[in-house]
């Protein structure tokens, strides 16, 4: 198959990412595509696919099935589907052979039900935190989880933070390039501040990124962050969930604690409150608590 008509997947993905950068997509968007497509490339390597032309509809279905087995919710699987779809359509326009048929056109996207999103519970979050050891790696992971929960920032926003972006006096962090290229400030409490300070004090390097790989002090990647989440959840014997679950927990907890939707929307970097609708719909836990408080039988009958 090593002829001029076939195109190496790895090389084409890098060209695609360079094209996104040249077209002035935000760094966060480029990082988003890089993370999703890296996961797809790793899957293709596992099943022996080296060239784009080898990708079939069954390849894509197998990839989506793997994401589901890894614990990604439908929304997370849909994000990967869309990234691969964008890449393959770009390939079709740019360099695909004339007779090539795009396999993504035969694969339906994961269906995302318009239902309340059930985030990780605070109890399970505490279990995950308790399993982070006191060494540098564990202290880093604990600081990551607390910052995600306390601020609700996106994974790409967390990974792009530099140490200089964090104000340890006010308990705030500057998000320089959020979704849509928007800049905003997010805030965190004393427990998160203490955890971040401990992590930074244990570092023996002067690298700019706030969160780095312990091995080489390079900026932590999306793939690295994903493995941190999966491994810590496994250690705590908590059902695997995607990174985004912490953002959902932040939104719902802030709402329960009395923060209005408009303020919450601004803190989370949404341009409108519409995006928060599925985050803030009542969960099973909310309905259970409401019923316990006003049970017609327990509270009404003699």
C-alpha positions as CSV (number, residue, x, y, z in Angstrom):
1,X,0.0,0.0,0.0
2,X,3.0,2.3,0.2
3,X,2.3,4.1,-3.1
4,X,1.9,7.8,-3.8
5,X,-1.9,7.6,-3.8
6,X,-2.0,6.7,-0.1
7,X,-1.6,9.4,2.6
8,X,-0.1,8.8,6.1
9,X,-2.6,9.5,8.8
10,X,-0.1,11.0,11.2
11,X,1.3,13.4,8.6
12,X,-2.1,14.5,7.4
13,X,-3.3,15.2,11.0
14,X,-0.3,17.5,11.6
15,X,-1.0,19.3,8.3
16,X,-4.6,19.7,9.3
17,X,-3.6,21.2,12.7
18,X,-1.2,23.6,11.0
19,X,-4.0,24.6,8.6
20,X,-6.2,25.4,11.6
21,X,-3.4,27.5,13.1
22,X,-2.8,29.4,9.8
23,X,-6.5,30.1,9.5
24,X,-6.3,31.9,12.9
25,X,-8.3,29.4,15.0
26,X,-7.8,30.1,18.7
27,X,-5.0,28.1,20.5
28,X,-7.7,26.5,22.5
29,X,-9.5,25.2,19.4
30,X,-6.3,23.9,17.9
31,X,-5.5,22.1,21.2
32,X,-9.1,20.7,21.2
33,X,-8.6,19.2,17.7
34,X,-5.1,18.0,18.6
35,X,-6.4,16.1,21.7
36,X,-9.3,14.5,20.0
37,X,-7.4,13.5,16.9
38,X,-4.5,12.1,19.0
39,X,-6.9,9.8,20.6
40,X,-8.2,8.7,17.2
41,X,-4.6,8.2,15.9
42,X,-3.7,6.0,18.9
43,X,-6.8,3.9,18.2
44,X,-5.9,3.6,14.5
45,X,-2.4,2.5,15.5
46,X,-3.9,-0.2,17.7
47,X,-6.0,-1.7,14.9
48,X,-3.1,-1.4,12.3
49,X,-4.3,1.6,10.3
50,X,-1.5,3.7,8.9
51,X,-3.1,5.5,6.0
52,X,-6.2,7.7,5.8
53,X,-7.5,5.5,3.0
54,X,-7.6,2.5,5.3
55,X,-10.2,4.1,7.5
56,X,-13.6,2.5,7.1
57,X,-17.0,3.1,8.7
58,X,-16.4,0.2,11.0
59,X,-13.1,1.8,12.0
60,X,-15.1,4.9,13.2
61,X,-17.7,2.8,14.9
62,X,-15.0,0.8,16.7
63,X,-13.5,4.1,17.9
64,X,-16.8,5.4,19.2
65,X,-17.4,2.1,21.0
66,X,-13.9,2.4,22.7
67,X,-14.8,5.9,23.9
68,X,-18.0,4.6,25.4
69,X,-16.1,1.8,27.2
70,X,-13.6,4.4,28.5
71,X,-16.5,6.1,30.3
72,X,-17.1,9.1,27.9
73,X,-20.7,10.4,28.0
74,X,-22.5,10.9,24.7
75,X,-21.5,14.5,24.6
76,X,-17.8,13.6,24.9
77,X,-18.1,11.0,22.2
78,X,-19.9,13.5,20.0
79,X,-17.0,15.9,20.4
80,X,-14.5,13.3,19.1
81,X,-16.9,12.4,16.3
82,X,-17.1,16.0,15.2
83,X,-13.3,16.4,15.3
84,X,-12.7,13.4,13.1
85,X,-15.5,14.5,10.8
86,X,-13.9,17.9,10.4
87,X,-10.5,16.3,9.6
88,X,-11.9,13.8,7.1
89,X,-13.9,16.5,5.3
90,X,-10.8,18.7,5.2
91,X,-8.9,15.8,3.7
92,X,-11.6,15.3,1.1
93,X,-11.3,18.9,0.0
94,X,-7.5,19.1,0.1
95,X,-5.7,15.9,-1.1
96,X,-8.1,12.9,-1.2
97,X,-7.9,10.7,-4.3
98,X,-10.7,11.4,-6.7
99,X,-12.3,8.0,-6.1
100,X,-12.1,8.2,-2.3
101,X,-15.3,7.9,-0.4
102,X,-15.5,9.6,3.0
103,X,-16.4,6.9,5.6
104,X,-17.7,9.4,8.1
105,X,-20.7,10.0,5.9
106,X,-21.9,6.4,6.6
107,X,-21.6,6.7,10.4
108,X,-24.2,8.5,12.5
109,X,-23.1,10.7,15.3
110,X,-23.7,9.6,18.9
111,X,-27.1,10.6,20.0
112,X,-27.1,13.1,22.8
113,X,-30.4,13.0,24.7
114,X,-31.9,16.3,25.9
115,X,-31.9,15.1,29.5
116,X,-30.5,16.4,32.8
117,X,-26.7,15.8,33.0
118,X,-25.7,13.8,36.0
119,X,-22.3,15.0,37.2
120,X,-20.0,13.2,39.5
121,X,-21.2,13.5,43.1
122,X,-19.4,15.5,45.7
123,X,-19.0,12.3,47.7
124,X,-17.3,10.6,44.8
125,X,-15.2,13.7,44.1
126,X,-13.9,13.6,47.7
127,X,-13.1,9.9,47.3
128,X,-11.0,10.7,44.2
129,X,-9.2,13.5,46.0
130,X,-8.4,11.2,49.0
131,X,-6.6,8.8,46.7
132,X,-4.1,11.4,45.5
133,X,-0.8,10.7,47.4
134,X,1.4,13.4,49.0
135,X,4.2,13.2,46.4
136,X,4.6,15.7,43.6
137,X,2.5,13.8,41.1
138,X,-0.4,13.2,43.6
139,X,-0.2,16.8,44.8
140,X,-0.4,18.1,41.2
141,X,-3.4,15.8,40.5
142,X,-5.2,17.0,43.6
143,X,-4.6,20.7,42.7
144,X,-5.9,20.0,39.2
145,X,-9.1,18.4,40.4
146,X,-9.8,21.1,43.0
147,X,-9.2,23.9,40.4
148,X,-11.5,22.2,37.9
149,X,-14.3,21.8,40.5
150,X,-13.8,25.3,42.0
151,X,-13.6,27.3,38.8
152,X,-15.5,25.1,36.2
153,X,-12.9,25.9,33.6
154,X,-12.6,23.8,30.5
155,X,-9.8,21.3,30.1
156,X,-8.1,23.3,27.3
157,X,-8.2,26.4,29.6
158,X,-6.6,24.6,32.5
159,X,-3.9,23.2,30.3
160,X,-3.0,26.6,28.8
161,X,-2.6,28.2,32.3
162,X,0.9,29.5,33.2
163,X,2.0,30.0,36.7
164,X,2.0,33.8,36.2
165,X,-1.7,33.7,35.3
166,X,-2.5,32.7,38.9
167,X,-2.9,35.2,41.7
168,X,-2.4,33.4,44.9
169,X,-3.3,36.5,46.9
170,X,-6.8,37.1,45.5
171,X,-7.5,33.5,44.6
172,X,-8.0,34.1,40.9
173,X,-6.7,32.9,37.5
174,X,-6.6,34.7,34.1
175,X,-8.0,32.7,31.2
176,X,-6.2,34.3,28.3
177,X,-7.9,32.5,25.4
178,X,-11.1,30.8,26.4
179,X,-13.7,29.5,23.9
180,X,-14.1,31.9,21.1
181,X,-10.8,33.7,22.0
182,X,-12.4,35.4,25.0
183,X,-10.5,36.5,28.1
184,X,-12.0,36.2,31.6
185,X,-11.0,35.9,35.2
186,X,-12.1,32.9,37.3
187,X,-11.9,32.6,41.1
188,X,-11.1,29.8,43.6
189,X,-11.4,29.4,47.3
190,X,-8.9,28.9,50.2
191,X,-8.8,25.1,49.9
192,X,-7.9,25.2,46.2
193,X,-5.4,28.1,46.9
194,X,-3.6,26.0,49.6
195,X,-3.4,23.0,47.3
196,X,-2.0,25.0,44.4
197,X,0.6,26.7,46.6
198,X,1.7,23.3,47.9
199,X,2.0,21.9,44.4
200,X,4.0,25.0,43.1
201,X,6.3,24.9,46.2
202,X,7.2,21.3,45.5
203,X,8.3,22.1,41.9
204,X,12.0,22.2,41.4
205,X,11.9,23.9,37.9
206,X,11.1,27.3,36.4
207,X,8.9,26.1,33.6
208,X,6.1,28.6,32.6
209,X,3.2,26.1,32.5
210,X,1.2,25.8,35.7
211,X,0.6,22.0,35.2
212,X,3.5,20.0,33.8
213,X,4.5,16.4,33.3
214,X,6.5,15.2,36.3
215,X,8.9,13.4,34.1
216,X,10.1,16.1,31.7
217,X,8.4,19.3,33.1
218,X,6.7,19.8,29.7
219,X,3.2,21.3,29.6
220,X,0.6,18.7,30.5
221,X,-1.3,17.6,27.4
222,X,-4.9,16.7,27.0
223,X,-4.0,13.0,26.7
224,X,-2.0,13.3,29.9
225,X,-4.9,14.9,31.8
226,X,-7.3,12.3,30.6
227,X,-5.1,9.5,31.9
228,X,-4.8,11.3,35.2
229,X,-8.6,11.4,35.5
230,X,-9.0,7.8,34.5
231,X,-6.3,6.5,36.8
232,X,-7.4,8.5,39.9
233,X,-11.0,7.4,39.3
234,X,-9.9,3.8,39.1
235,X,-7.8,4.1,42.2
236,X,-10.8,5.5,44.1
237,X,-13.1,2.8,42.6
238,X,-15.4,5.5,41.2
239,X,-17.1,4.9,37.8
240,X,-14.9,6.5,35.0
241,X,-16.1,9.8,33.7
242,X,-14.8,12.4,31.3
243,X,-12.9,15.5,32.3
244,X,-16.0,17.6,31.6
245,X,-17.7,16.1,34.6
246,X,-15.9,18.5,36.9
247,X,-17.3,21.4,35.0
248,X,-20.8,20.0,35.4
249,X,-20.3,19.5,39.1
250,X,-19.1,23.2,39.4
251,X,-22.2,24.5,37.6
252,X,-24.7,22.5,39.6
253,X,-23.1,23.1,42.9
254,X,-22.9,26.9,42.3
255,X,-26.6,26.9,41.4
256,X,-27.5,24.9,44.5
257,X,-25.5,27.4,46.6
258,X,-27.5,30.3,45.3
259,X,-25.4,31.8,42.4
260,X,-27.8,33.2,39.8
261,X,-27.6,31.9,36.3
262,X,-26.4,35.1,34.6
263,X,-23.4,35.4,37.0
264,X,-22.7,31.6,36.6
265,X,-22.8,31.9,32.8
266,X,-20.2,34.7,32.9
267,X,-17.9,32.8,35.2
268,X,-18.0,29.8,33.0
269,X,-17.3,31.7,29.8
270,X,-20.7,31.3,28.1
271,X,-22.0,34.1,26.0
272,X,-25.6,33.3,26.8
273,X,-27.4,31.4,29.5
274,X,-28.9,28.9,27.0
275,X,-25.8,26.7,27.1
276,X,-26.2,26.1,30.8
277,X,-29.7,24.6,30.4
278,X,-28.6,21.0,30.4
279,X,-26.0,21.6,33.1
280,X,-28.6,23.1,35.5
281,X,-31.6,20.8,34.9
282,X,-32.6,19.1,38.1
283,X,-30.7,15.9,38.7
284,X,-32.1,12.7,40.3
285,X,-30.4,13.8,43.5
286,X,-32.2,17.1,43.5
287,X,-35.6,15.4,42.9
288,X,-34.9,12.9,45.7
289,X,-34.1,15.7,48.2
290,X,-37.2,17.7,47.1
291,X,-39.4,14.7,47.6
292,X,-38.0,13.9,51.0
293,X,-38.7,17.5,52.1
294,X,-42.3,17.4,51.0
295,X,-43.5,13.8,50.8
296,X,-47.3,13.8,50.8
297,X,-47.3,10.7,52.9
298,X,-44.5,11.5,55.4
299,X,-45.3,15.2,55.7
300,X,-49.0,15.2,55.1
301,X,-50.8,12.2,56.4
302,X,-51.2,11.5,60.1
